[in-house]
Amino acid sequence: MYTRLSKVALVWAVALFALLAAFSNVTDYESNYATVAHVLKMDTTFPGNAGMWRAVDASWMHHLAYGLIILIEATVALLCWLGGIYLFKSRHDPALFNQTKKFAISGLTLGILLWFTGFITIGGEWFLMWQSQVANGQQAAFRLVMILSVILIYLTLPDDENNA
């Protein structure tokens, strides 16, 4: 059962992280909003770069993007909390444990999509965040993507009586 309990603990650890990220973004809205705005405005990228036509100057778009990030972080937290609860309740039955992984898998996948697609792909490549010394969250996003990916791989390994 230690393997199943470790999976529960890791899913809950992600839930806590995502909850704290969403909480911080709501309670200290302006700090991280400024970063999102810089990324979308591309005002901290290399001067005169040829990709400036991609910049979004409308502040309502910055608020919309930031709100979407917060909403997805909160959803990741919710899915991982629920997933962990279902996994914990089914920890004594390997077959049931395997069947109840859906919420945890969904939460981890959504987190990977947020930090890989949102930050590394859209922020990093489309809005050239990699050029910014001020608003570059790619390394932090990469760490999260790798952590979530490893946990997702570990979680999806089948559980049976042999790896109790």
Disulfide bonds with the S-S distance in Angstrom:
none
